[in-house]
Amino acid sequence: SIKKTISDLFYFYLKIFGQSNGIRILMYHAIETKLGNQFDNIFSVSKNSFKSQIEILSQDNAVDFISFNQSSMEVDKTKLKISITFDDGFSDNLYYAAPILVEKSIPFTVFVTSDNIKYNKNKYLNRTELYELSQLPNVTIGSHGMTHRSLNSIKDIELKNELVGSKIFIEDVIGKEVNSISYPSGEYDNKVIQYARDVGYIIGGTSKFDI
């Protein structure tokens, strides 16, 4: 009841004052796949729910869908820009999310954890699927680290391996340059940023839960 009341109040606020412009990054993970842990309701949404969300956004003429890259991320207060991203590299990104987004010509970015692909872990993309996904129109593949460890809590040599190893592996599979990264668990510090720049990443993404 409290959530519905807040939702209704926010809806009427937007109807009266209009939505604020700028950039919004939507961070998805799994579509339809059941993860089997306590975070399932946060990191996995149904295909129907995802499709409904995209339908609503795509019908709004005020929304400008953008890719997650340096040039697109320039804030324009006269527009509402939305970038759609996926973390981890679940195989359902190819089979459920991609057809919905490609049909509407909406750009999106998939940040993959390279070891999940390298070792054919269940529920994640394999090499063939990652390549197929990378060849679709308006799709960008980025890094989500090599093993999904928090990059700000490991030794320098391990940090470099995480950044370089994932980048090289993904580039070898898709045949394209990888210059974006989503920091695993949103964890980073100045050293992580500098290392990422040094090995060729241009833009990085994180999440802050306390804002």
mmCIF file of the C-alpha atoms, coordinates in Angstrom:
data_MODEL
# 
_entry.id   MODEL 
# 
loop_
_atom_site.group_PDB 
_atom_site.id 
_atom_site.type_symbol 
_atom_site.label_atom_id 
_atom_site.label_alt_id 
_atom_site.label_comp_id 
_atom_site.label_asym_id 
_atom_site.label_entity_id 
_atom_site.label_seq_id 
_atom_site.pdbx_PDB_ins_code 
_atom_site.Cartn_x 
_atom_site.Cartn_y 
_atom_site.Cartn_z 
_atom_site.occupancy 
_atom_site.B_iso_or_equiv 
_atom_site.pdbx_formal_charge 
_atom_site.auth_seq_id 
_atom_site.auth_comp_id 
_atom_site.auth_asym_id 
_atom_site.auth_atom_id 
_atom_site.pdbx_PDB_model_num 
ATOM 1   C CA . SER A 1 1   ? 0.000  0.000   0.000   1.00 0.00 ? 1   SER A CA 1 
ATOM 2   C CA . ILE A 1 2   ? 2.824  2.371   0.857   1.00 0.00 ? 2   ILE A CA 1 
ATOM 3   C CA . LYS A 1 3   ? 4.620  1.608   -2.420  1.00 0.00 ? 3   LYS A CA 1 
ATOM 4   C CA . LYS A 1 4   ? 1.433  2.142   -4.426  1.00 0.00 ? 4   LYS A CA 1 
ATOM 5   C CA . THR A 1 5   ? 0.755  5.445   -2.659  1.00 0.00 ? 5   THR A CA 1 
ATOM 6   C CA . ILE A 1 6   ? 4.295  6.676   -3.382  1.00 0.00 ? 6   ILE A CA 1 
ATOM 7   C CA . SER A 1 7   ? 3.976  5.518   -6.996  1.00 0.00 ? 7   SER A CA 1 
ATOM 8   C CA . ASP A 1 8   ? 0.656  7.346   -7.415  1.00 0.00 ? 8   ASP A CA 1 
ATOM 9   C CA . LEU A 1 9   ? 2.020  10.540  -5.871  1.00 0.00 ? 9   LEU A CA 1 
ATOM 10  C CA . PHE A 1 10  ? 5.063  10.432  -8.130  1.00 0.00 ? 10  PHE A CA 1 
ATOM 11  C CA . TYR A 1 11  ? 2.844  9.846   -11.177 1.00 0.00 ? 11  TYR A CA 1 
ATOM 12  C CA . PHE A 1 12  ? 0.692  12.895  -10.415 1.00 0.00 ? 12  PHE A CA 1 
ATOM 13  C CA . TYR A 1 13  ? 3.793  14.984  -9.668  1.00 0.00 ? 13  TYR A CA 1 
ATOM 14  C CA . LEU A 1 14  ? 5.124  14.171  -13.147 1.00 0.00 ? 14  LEU A CA 1 
ATOM 15  C CA . LYS A 1 15  ? 1.756  14.908  -14.723 1.00 0.00 ? 15  LYS A CA 1 
ATOM 16  C CA . ILE A 1 16  ? 1.745  18.356  -13.111 1.00 0.00 ? 16  ILE A CA 1 
ATOM 17  C CA . PHE A 1 17  ? 5.400  19.410  -13.303 1.00 0.00 ? 17  PHE A CA 1 
ATOM 18  C CA . GLY A 1 18  ? 6.745  17.172  -16.073 1.00 0.00 ? 18  GLY A CA 1 
ATOM 19  C CA . GLN A 1 19  ? 9.694  14.813  -15.870 1.00 0.00 ? 19  GLN A CA 1 
ATOM 20  C CA . SER A 1 20  ? 13.243 16.033  -15.319 1.00 0.00 ? 20  SER A CA 1 
ATOM 21  C CA . ASN A 1 21  ? 15.642 15.741  -18.228 1.00 0.00 ? 21  ASN A CA 1 
ATOM 22  C CA . GLY A 1 22  ? 19.241 14.540  -18.356 1.00 0.00 ? 22  GLY A CA 1 
ATOM 23  C CA . ILE A 1 23  ? 20.564 10.968  -18.541 1.00 0.00 ? 23  ILE A CA 1 
ATOM 24  C CA . ARG A 1 24  ? 19.152 7.790   -17.014 1.00 0.00 ? 24  ARG A CA 1 
ATOM 25  C CA . ILE A 1 25  ? 20.980 4.459   -17.200 1.00 0.00 ? 25  ILE A CA 1 
ATOM 26  C CA . LEU A 1 26  ? 18.781 1.399   -16.775 1.00 0.00 ? 26  LEU A CA 1 
ATOM 27  C CA . MET A 1 27  ? 20.830 -1.485  -15.367 1.00 0.00 ? 27  MET A CA 1 
ATOM 28  C CA . TYR A 1 28  ? 19.286 -4.870  -16.108 1.00 0.00 ? 28  TYR A CA 1 
ATOM 29  C CA . HIS A 1 29  ? 20.768 -8.298  -15.482 1.00 0.00 ? 29  HIS A CA 1 
ATOM 30  C CA . ALA A 1 30  ? 18.743 -11.422 -16.298 1.00 0.00 ? 30  ALA A CA 1 
ATOM 31  C CA . ILE A 1 31  ? 15.525 -11.547 -18.323 1.00 0.00 ? 31  ILE A CA 1 
ATOM 32  C CA . GLU A 1 32  ? 13.293 -14.509 -17.457 1.00 0.00 ? 32  GLU A CA 1 
ATOM 33  C CA . THR A 1 33  ? 16.175 -16.568 -16.010 1.00 0.00 ? 33  THR A CA 1 
ATOM 34  C CA . LYS A 1 34  ? 15.665 -17.627 -12.404 1.00 0.00 ? 34  LYS A CA 1 
ATOM 35  C CA . LEU A 1 35  ? 18.815 -16.968 -10.428 1.00 0.00 ? 35  LEU A CA 1 
ATOM 36  C CA . GLY A 1 36  ? 17.912 -18.954 -7.322  1.00 0.00 ? 36  GLY A CA 1 
ATOM 37  C CA . ASN A 1 37  ? 19.211 -16.529 -4.697  1.00 0.00 ? 37  ASN A CA 1 
ATOM 38  C CA . GLN A 1 38  ? 17.991 -13.755 -2.441  1.00 0.00 ? 38  GLN A CA 1 
ATOM 39  C CA . PHE A 1 39  ? 18.579 -11.161 -5.141  1.00 0.00 ? 39  PHE A CA 1 
ATOM 40  C CA . ASP A 1 40  ? 16.355 -12.867 -7.702  1.00 0.00 ? 40  ASP A CA 1 
ATOM 41  C CA . ASN A 1 41  ? 13.631 -10.233 -7.483  1.00 0.00 ? 41  ASN A CA 1 
ATOM 42  C CA . ILE A 1 42  ? 16.187 -7.452  -8.011  1.00 0.00 ? 42  ILE A CA 1 
ATOM 43  C CA . PHE A 1 43  ? 18.370 -8.861  -10.773 1.00 0.00 ? 43  PHE A CA 1 
ATOM 44  C CA . SER A 1 44  ? 15.858 -10.849 -12.837 1.00 0.00 ? 44  SER A CA 1 
ATOM 45  C CA . VAL A 1 45  ? 12.675 -9.620  -14.504 1.00 0.00 ? 45  VAL A CA 1 
ATOM 46  C CA . SER A 1 46  ? 10.188 -11.528 -16.605 1.00 0.00 ? 46  SER A CA 1 
ATOM 47  C CA . LYS A 1 47  ? 10.173 -11.240 -20.371 1.00 0.00 ? 47  LYS A CA 1 
ATOM 48  C CA . ASN A 1 48  ? 6.662  -9.779  -20.283 1.00 0.00 ? 48  ASN A CA 1 
ATOM 49  C CA . SER A 1 49  ? 7.637  -7.189  -17.691 1.00 0.00 ? 49  SER A CA 1 
ATOM 50  C CA . PHE A 1 50  ? 10.720 -6.184  -19.670 1.00 0.00 ? 50  PHE A CA 1 
ATOM 51  C CA . LYS A 1 51  ? 8.707  -5.943  -22.895 1.00 0.00 ? 51  LYS A CA 1 
ATOM 52  C CA . SER A 1 52  ? 6.101  -3.796  -21.155 1.00 0.00 ? 52  SER A CA 1 
ATOM 53  C CA . GLN A 1 53  ? 8.751  -1.426  -19.809 1.00 0.00 ? 53  GLN A CA 1 
ATOM 54  C CA . ILE A 1 54  ? 10.336 -1.012  -23.237 1.00 0.00 ? 54  ILE A CA 1 
ATOM 55  C CA . GLU A 1 55  ? 6.931  -0.468  -24.851 1.00 0.00 ? 55  GLU A CA 1 
ATOM 56  C CA . ILE A 1 56  ? 6.111  2.330   -22.406 1.00 0.00 ? 56  ILE A CA 1 
ATOM 57  C CA . LEU A 1 57  ? 9.474  4.045   -22.885 1.00 0.00 ? 57  LEU A CA 1 
ATOM 58  C CA . SER A 1 58  ? 9.463  3.734   -26.672 1.00 0.00 ? 58  SER A CA 1 
ATOM 59  C CA . GLN A 1 59  ? 6.024  5.354   -26.897 1.00 0.00 ? 59  GLN A CA 1 
ATOM 60  C CA . ASP A 1 60  ? 7.270  8.459   -25.098 1.00 0.00 ? 60  ASP A CA 1 
ATOM 61  C CA . ASN A 1 61  ? 8.421  10.965  -27.707 1.00 0.00 ? 61  ASN A CA 1 
ATOM 62  C CA . ALA A 1 62  ? 10.428 12.802  -25.041 1.00 0.00 ? 62  ALA A CA 1 
ATOM 63  C CA . VAL A 1 63  ? 12.765 9.826   -24.625 1.00 0.00 ? 63  VAL A CA 1 
ATOM 64  C CA . ASP A 1 64  ? 15.970 9.647   -26.663 1.00 0.00 ? 64  ASP A CA 1 
ATOM 65  C CA . PHE A 1 65  ? 17.640 6.222   -26.463 1.00 0.00 ? 65  PHE A CA 1 
ATOM 66  C CA . ILE A 1 66  ? 21.427 6.423   -26.490 1.00 0.00 ? 66  ILE A CA 1 
ATOM 67  C CA . SER A 1 67  ? 24.389 4.049   -26.431 1.00 0.00 ? 67  SER A CA 1 
ATOM 68  C CA . PHE A 1 68  ? 26.630 3.788   -23.374 1.00 0.00 ? 68  PHE A CA 1 
ATOM 69  C CA . ASN A 1 69  ? 29.643 5.604   -24.791 1.00 0.00 ? 69  ASN A CA 1 
ATOM 70  C CA . GLN A 1 70  ? 31.594 8.763   -24.172 1.00 0.00 ? 70  GLN A CA 1 
ATOM 71  C CA . SER A 1 71  ? 30.040 10.883  -26.916 1.00 0.00 ? 71  SER A CA 1 
ATOM 72  C CA . SER A 1 72  ? 26.456 9.991   -25.974 1.00 0.00 ? 72  SER A CA 1 
ATOM 73  C CA . MET A 1 73  ? 26.947 10.706  -22.279 1.00 0.00 ? 73  MET A CA 1 
ATOM 74  C CA . GLU A 1 74  ? 27.103 14.465  -22.667 1.00 0.00 ? 74  GLU A CA 1 
ATOM 75  C CA . VAL A 1 75  ? 24.283 15.792  -20.494 1.00 0.00 ? 75  VAL A CA 1 
ATOM 76  C CA . ASP A 1 76  ? 21.636 17.786  -22.350 1.00 0.00 ? 76  ASP A CA 1 
ATOM 77  C CA . LYS A 1 77  ? 19.124 19.288  -19.948 1.00 0.00 ? 77  LYS A CA 1 
ATOM 78  C CA . THR A 1 78  ? 16.657 19.839  -22.792 1.00 0.00 ? 78  THR A CA 1 
ATOM 79  C CA . LYS A 1 79  ? 16.258 16.085  -23.409 1.00 0.00 ? 79  LYS A CA 1 
ATOM 80  C CA . LEU A 1 80  ? 15.660 12.888  -21.482 1.00 0.00 ? 80  LEU A CA 1 
ATOM 81  C CA . LYS A 1 81  ? 18.292 10.375  -22.586 1.00 0.00 ? 81  LYS A CA 1 
ATOM 82  C CA . ILE A 1 82  ? 18.055 6.711   -21.606 1.00 0.00 ? 82  ILE A CA 1 
ATOM 83  C CA . SER A 1 83  ? 20.795 4.116   -21.955 1.00 0.00 ? 83  SER A CA 1 
ATOM 84  C CA . ILE A 1 84  ? 19.863 0.445   -21.522 1.00 0.00 ? 84  ILE A CA 1 
ATOM 85  C CA . THR A 1 85  ? 22.534 -1.856  -20.114 1.00 0.00 ? 85  THR A CA 1 
ATOM 86  C CA . PHE A 1 86  ? 22.870 -5.449  -18.934 1.00 0.00 ? 86  PHE A CA 1 
ATOM 87  C CA . ASP A 1 87  ? 25.437 -6.773  -16.476 1.00 0.00 ? 87  ASP A CA 1 
ATOM 88  C CA . ASP A 1 88  ? 27.072 -10.230 -16.264 1.00 0.00 ? 88  ASP A CA 1 
ATOM 89  C CA . GLY A 1 89  ? 26.250 -11.621 -19.729 1.00 0.00 ? 89  GLY A CA 1 
ATOM 90  C CA . PHE A 1 90  ? 23.287 -13.952 -19.245 1.00 0.00 ? 90  PHE A CA 1 
ATOM 91  C CA . SER A 1 91  ? 22.315 -15.917 -22.337 1.00 0.00 ? 91  SER A CA 1 
ATOM 92  C CA . ASP A 1 92  ? 18.744 -14.624 -22.046 1.00 0.00 ? 92  ASP A CA 1 
ATOM 93  C CA . ASN A 1 93  ? 20.083 -11.210 -23.102 1.00 0.00 ? 93  ASN A CA 1 
ATOM 94  C CA . LEU A 1 94  ? 20.424 -12.698 -26.586 1.00 0.00 ? 94  LEU A CA 1 
ATOM 95  C CA . TYR A 1 95  ? 17.233 -14.752 -26.686 1.00 0.00 ? 95  TYR A CA 1 
ATOM 96  C CA . TYR A 1 96  ? 14.735 -12.552 -24.821 1.00 0.00 ? 96  TYR A CA 1 
ATOM 97  C CA . ALA A 1 97  ? 16.003 -8.986  -24.543 1.00 0.00 ? 97  ALA A CA 1 
ATOM 98  C CA . ALA A 1 98  ? 17.755 -8.524  -27.899 1.00 0.00 ? 98  ALA A CA 1 
ATOM 99  C CA . PRO A 1 99  ? 14.753 -9.335  -30.154 1.00 0.00 ? 99  PRO A CA 1 
ATOM 100 C CA . ILE A 1 100 ? 12.612 -6.772  -28.307 1.00 0.00 ? 100 ILE A CA 1 
ATOM 101 C CA . LEU A 1 101 ? 15.239 -4.029  -28.484 1.00 0.00 ? 101 LEU A CA 1 
ATOM 102 C CA . VAL A 1 102 ? 16.459 -4.752  -32.017 1.00 0.00 ? 102 VAL A CA 1 
ATOM 103 C CA . GLU A 1 103 ? 12.897 -4.659  -33.344 1.00 0.00 ? 103 GLU A CA 1 
ATOM 104 C CA . LYS A 1 104 ? 12.557 -1.110  -32.030 1.00 0.00 ? 104 LYS A CA 1 
ATOM 105 C CA . SER A 1 105 ? 16.109 -0.082  -33.048 1.00 0.00 ? 105 SER A CA 1 
ATOM 106 C CA . ILE A 1 106 ? 16.997 0.692   -29.445 1.00 0.00 ? 106 ILE A CA 1 
ATOM 107 C CA . PRO A 1 107 ? 20.741 0.653   -28.667 1.00 0.00 ? 107 PRO A CA 1 
ATOM 108 C CA . PHE A 1 108 ? 21.917 -1.339  -25.666 1.00 0.00 ? 108 PHE A CA 1 
ATOM 109 C CA . THR A 1 109 ? 25.124 -2.482  -24.006 1.00 0.00 ? 109 THR A CA 1 
ATOM 110 C CA . VAL A 1 110 ? 25.914 -5.885  -22.499 1.00 0.00 ? 110 VAL A CA 1 
ATOM 111 C CA . PHE A 1 111 ? 28.769 -5.984  -19.981 1.00 0.00 ? 111 PHE A CA 1 
ATOM 112 C CA . VAL A 1 112 ? 30.044 -9.554  -19.751 1.00 0.00 ? 112 VAL A CA 1 
ATOM 113 C CA . THR A 1 113 ? 32.133 -11.308 -17.120 1.00 0.00 ? 113 THR A CA 1 
ATOM 114 C CA . SER A 1 114 ? 34.612 -13.046 -19.386 1.00 0.00 ? 114 SER A CA 1 
ATOM 115 C CA . ASP A 1 115 ? 35.315 -16.168 -17.292 1.00 0.00 ? 115 ASP A CA 1 
ATOM 116 C CA . ASN A 1 116 ? 31.603 -17.064 -17.344 1.00 0.00 ? 116 ASN A CA 1 
ATOM 117 C CA . ILE A 1 117 ? 31.885 -17.291 -21.118 1.00 0.00 ? 117 ILE A CA 1 
ATOM 118 C CA . LYS A 1 118 ? 35.352 -18.800 -21.239 1.00 0.00 ? 118 LYS A CA 1 
ATOM 119 C CA . TYR A 1 119 ? 34.337 -21.717 -19.010 1.00 0.00 ? 119 TYR A CA 1 
ATOM 120 C CA . ASN A 1 120 ? 30.799 -22.145 -20.430 1.00 0.00 ? 120 ASN A CA 1 
ATOM 121 C CA . LYS A 1 121 ? 29.036 -21.503 -17.141 1.00 0.00 ? 121 LYS A CA 1 
ATOM 122 C CA . ASN A 1 122 ? 25.355 -22.364 -17.023 1.00 0.00 ? 122 ASN A CA 1 
ATOM 123 C CA . LYS A 1 123 ? 22.895 -19.543 -17.772 1.00 0.00 ? 123 LYS A CA 1 
ATOM 124 C CA . TYR A 1 124 ? 25.577 -17.336 -19.352 1.00 0.00 ? 124 TYR A CA 1 
ATOM 125 C CA . LEU A 1 125 ? 26.448 -16.642 -22.972 1.00 0.00 ? 125 LEU A CA 1 
ATOM 126 C CA . ASN A 1 126 ? 28.953 -18.960 -24.624 1.00 0.00 ? 126 ASN A CA 1 
ATOM 127 C CA . ARG A 1 127 ? 31.481 -17.834 -27.227 1.00 0.00 ? 127 ARG A CA 1 
ATOM 128 C CA . THR A 1 128 ? 29.147 -18.432 -30.187 1.00 0.00 ? 128 THR A CA 1 
ATOM 129 C CA . GLU A 1 129 ? 26.255 -16.628 -28.508 1.00 0.00 ? 129 GLU A CA 1 
ATOM 130 C CA . LEU A 1 130 ? 28.433 -13.680 -27.509 1.00 0.00 ? 130 LEU A CA 1 
ATOM 131 C CA . TYR A 1 131 ? 29.663 -13.303 -31.075 1.00 0.00 ? 131 TYR A CA 1 
ATOM 132 C CA . GLU A 1 132 ? 26.098 -13.541 -32.413 1.00 0.00 ? 132 GLU A CA 1 
ATOM 133 C CA . LEU A 1 133 ? 24.922 -10.912 -29.943 1.00 0.00 ? 133 LEU A CA 1 
ATOM 134 C CA . SER A 1 134 ? 27.800 -8.578  -30.835 1.00 0.00 ? 134 SER A CA 1 
ATOM 135 C CA . GLN A 1 135 ? 26.847 -8.651  -34.514 1.00 0.00 ? 135 GLN A CA 1 
ATOM 136 C CA . LEU A 1 136 ? 23.306 -7.391  -33.963 1.00 0.00 ? 136 LEU A CA 1 
ATOM 137 C CA . PRO A 1 137 ? 22.582 -3.736  -34.849 1.00 0.00 ? 137 PRO A CA 1 
ATOM 138 C CA . ASN A 1 138 ? 23.003 -1.121  -32.104 1.00 0.00 ? 138 ASN A CA 1 
ATOM 139 C CA . VAL A 1 139 ? 24.638 -3.574  -29.680 1.00 0.00 ? 139 VAL A CA 1 
ATOM 140 C CA . THR A 1 140 ? 27.797 -2.750  -27.738 1.00 0.00 ? 140 THR A CA 1 
ATOM 141 C CA . ILE A 1 141 ? 29.728 -5.322  -25.731 1.00 0.00 ? 141 ILE A CA 1 
ATOM 142 C CA . GLY A 1 142 ? 31.648 -4.138  -22.696 1.00 0.00 ? 142 GLY A CA 1 
ATOM 143 C CA . SER A 1 143 ? 33.623 -5.722  -19.879 1.00 0.00 ? 143 SER A CA 1 
ATOM 144 C CA . HIS A 1 144 ? 32.324 -6.644  -16.430 1.00 0.00 ? 144 HIS A CA 1 
ATOM 145 C CA . GLY A 1 145 ? 35.686 -7.908  -15.279 1.00 0.00 ? 145 GLY A CA 1 
ATOM 146 C CA . MET A 1 146 ? 37.183 -11.347 -15.670 1.00 0.00 ? 146 MET A CA 1 
ATOM 147 C CA . THR A 1 147 ? 35.852 -13.043 -12.523 1.00 0.00 ? 147 THR A CA 1 
ATOM 148 C CA . HIS A 1 148 ? 33.404 -10.437 -11.111 1.00 0.00 ? 148 HIS A CA 1 
ATOM 149 C CA . ARG A 1 149 ? 35.643 -9.617  -8.152  1.00 0.00 ? 149 ARG A CA 1 
ATOM 150 C CA . SER A 1 150 ? 35.446 -6.137  -6.633  1.00 0.00 ? 150 SER A CA 1 
ATOM 151 C CA . LEU A 1 151 ? 38.290 -4.308  -8.336  1.00 0.00 ? 151 LEU A CA 1 
ATOM 152 C CA . ASN A 1 152 ? 39.089 -1.953  -5.464  1.00 0.00 ? 152 ASN A CA 1 
ATOM 153 C CA . SER A 1 153 ? 39.922 -4.757  -3.028  1.00 0.00 ? 153 SER A CA 1 
ATOM 154 C CA . ILE A 1 154 ? 42.506 -6.803  -4.925  1.00 0.00 ? 154 ILE A CA 1 
ATOM 155 C CA . LYS A 1 155 ? 46.258 -6.536  -5.511  1.00 0.00 ? 155 LYS A CA 1 
ATOM 156 C CA . ASP A 1 156 ? 47.632 -4.454  -8.367  1.00 0.00 ? 156 ASP A CA 1 
ATOM 157 C CA . ILE A 1 157 ? 48.649 -7.438  -10.501 1.00 0.00 ? 157 ILE A CA 1 
ATOM 158 C CA . GLU A 1 158 ? 45.226 -9.032  -10.027 1.00 0.00 ? 158 GLU A CA 1 
ATOM 159 C CA . LEU A 1 159 ? 43.523 -5.752  -10.907 1.00 0.00 ? 159 LEU A CA 1 
ATOM 160 C CA . LYS A 1 160 ? 45.494 -5.488  -14.131 1.00 0.00 ? 160 LYS A CA 1 
ATOM 161 C CA . ASN A 1 161 ? 44.688 -9.111  -14.988 1.00 0.00 ? 161 ASN A CA 1 
ATOM 162 C CA . GLU A 1 162 ? 40.975 -8.497  -14.421 1.00 0.00 ? 162 GLU A CA 1 
ATOM 163 C CA . LEU A 1 163 ? 40.963 -5.438  -16.675 1.00 0.00 ? 163 LEU A CA 1 
ATOM 164 C CA . VAL A 1 164 ? 43.292 -6.661  -19.420 1.00 0.00 ? 164 VAL A CA 1 
ATOM 165 C CA . GLY A 1 165 ? 42.263 -10.320 -19.394 1.00 0.00 ? 165 GLY A CA 1 
ATOM 166 C CA . SER A 1 166 ? 38.568 -9.623  -19.846 1.00 0.00 ? 166 SER A CA 1 
ATOM 167 C CA . LYS A 1 167 ? 39.191 -6.988  -22.514 1.00 0.00 ? 167 LYS A CA 1 
ATOM 168 C CA . ILE A 1 168 ? 41.466 -9.210  -24.622 1.00 0.00 ? 168 ILE A CA 1 
ATOM 169 C CA . PHE A 1 169 ? 39.230 -12.268 -24.318 1.00 0.00 ? 169 PHE A CA 1 
ATOM 170 C CA . ILE A 1 170 ? 36.074 -10.416 -25.356 1.00 0.00 ? 170 ILE A CA 1 
ATOM 171 C CA . GLU A 1 171 ? 37.831 -8.657  -28.238 1.00 0.00 ? 171 GLU A CA 1 
ATOM 172 C CA . ASP A 1 172 ? 39.142 -11.996 -29.509 1.00 0.00 ? 172 ASP A CA 1 
ATOM 173 C CA . VAL A 1 173 ? 35.632 -13.479 -29.477 1.00 0.00 ? 173 VAL A CA 1 
ATOM 174 C CA . ILE A 1 174 ? 33.706 -10.607 -31.064 1.00 0.00 ? 174 ILE A CA 1 
ATOM 175 C CA . GLY A 1 175 ? 36.423 -9.122  -33.295 1.00 0.00 ? 175 GLY A CA 1 
ATOM 176 C CA . LYS A 1 176 ? 35.670 -5.614  -32.076 1.00 0.00 ? 176 LYS A CA 1 
ATOM 177 C CA . GLU A 1 177 ? 37.308 -3.179  -29.691 1.00 0.00 ? 177 GLU A CA 1 
ATOM 178 C CA . VAL A 1 178 ? 36.073 -3.145  -26.102 1.00 0.00 ? 178 VAL A CA 1 
ATOM 179 C CA . ASN A 1 179 ? 36.440 0.268   -24.455 1.00 0.00 ? 179 ASN A CA 1 
ATOM 180 C CA . SER A 1 180 ? 33.676 0.336   -21.822 1.00 0.00 ? 180 SER A CA 1 
ATOM 181 C CA . ILE A 1 181 ? 33.431 -1.360  -18.439 1.00 0.00 ? 181 ILE A CA 1 
ATOM 182 C CA . SER A 1 182 ? 30.796 -1.789  -15.762 1.00 0.00 ? 182 SER A CA 1 
ATOM 183 C CA . TYR A 1 183 ? 32.644 -2.131  -12.461 1.00 0.00 ? 183 TYR A CA 1 
ATOM 184 C CA . PRO A 1 184 ? 31.653 -5.418  -10.741 1.00 0.00 ? 184 PRO A CA 1 
ATOM 185 C CA . SER A 1 185 ? 29.383 -4.703  -7.754  1.00 0.00 ? 185 SER A CA 1 
ATOM 186 C CA . GLY A 1 186 ? 29.833 -1.016  -8.602  1.00 0.00 ? 186 GLY A CA 1 
ATOM 187 C CA . GLU A 1 187 ? 33.122 -0.994  -6.680  1.00 0.00 ? 187 GLU A CA 1 
ATOM 188 C CA . TYR A 1 188 ? 35.938 1.305   -7.810  1.00 0.00 ? 188 TYR A CA 1 
ATOM 189 C CA . ASP A 1 189 ? 38.421 3.889   -6.592  1.00 0.00 ? 189 ASP A CA 1 
ATOM 190 C CA . ASN A 1 190 ? 40.892 6.298   -8.201  1.00 0.00 ? 190 ASN A CA 1 
ATOM 191 C CA . LYS A 1 191 ? 43.459 3.530   -8.724  1.00 0.00 ? 191 LYS A CA 1 
ATOM 192 C CA . VAL A 1 192 ? 40.915 1.353   -10.526 1.00 0.00 ? 192 VAL A CA 1 
ATOM 193 C CA . ILE A 1 193 ? 39.951 4.251   -12.777 1.00 0.00 ? 193 ILE A CA 1 
ATOM 194 C CA . GLN A 1 194 ? 43.584 5.003   -13.639 1.00 0.00 ? 194 GLN A CA 1 
ATOM 195 C CA . TYR A 1 195 ? 44.369 1.350   -14.395 1.00 0.00 ? 195 TYR A CA 1 
ATOM 196 C CA . ALA A 1 196 ? 41.261 1.125   -16.567 1.00 0.00 ? 196 ALA A CA 1 
ATOM 197 C CA . ARG A 1 197 ? 42.318 4.198   -18.531 1.00 0.00 ? 197 ARG A CA 1 
ATOM 198 C CA . ASP A 1 198 ? 45.860 2.896   -18.910 1.00 0.00 ? 198 ASP A CA 1 
ATOM 199 C CA . VAL A 1 199 ? 44.713 -0.368  -20.542 1.00 0.00 ? 199 VAL A CA 1 
ATOM 200 C CA . GLY A 1 200 ? 42.293 1.303   -22.962 1.00 0.00 ? 200 GLY A CA 1 
ATOM 201 C CA . TYR A 1 201 ? 38.891 1.736   -21.354 1.00 0.00 ? 201 TYR A CA 1 
ATOM 202 C CA . ILE A 1 202 ? 37.260 5.047   -22.183 1.00 0.00 ? 202 ILE A CA 1 
ATOM 203 C CA . ILE A 1 203 ? 34.100 4.985   -20.076 1.00 0.00 ? 203 ILE A CA 1 
ATOM 204 C CA . GLY A 1 204 ? 33.095 3.168   -16.894 1.00 0.00 ? 204 GLY A CA 1 
ATOM 205 C CA . GLY A 1 205 ? 29.787 2.596   -15.161 1.00 0.00 ? 205 GLY A CA 1 
ATOM 206 C CA . THR A 1 206 ? 28.898 2.120   -11.502 1.00 0.00 ? 206 THR A CA 1 
ATOM 207 C CA . SER A 1 207 ? 25.882 2.232   -9.212  1.00 0.00 ? 207 SER A CA 1 
ATOM 208 C CA . LYS A 1 208 ? 25.355 4.043   -5.932  1.00 0.00 ? 208 LYS A CA 1 
ATOM 209 C CA . PHE A 1 209 ? 22.585 2.661   -3.744  1.00 0.00 ? 209 PHE A CA 1 
ATOM 210 C CA . ASP A 1 210 ? 22.431 5.492   -1.220  1.00 0.00 ? 210 ASP A CA 1 
ATOM 211 C CA . ILE A 1 211 ? 21.322 8.328   -3.506  1.00 0.00 ? 211 ILE A CA 1 
# 
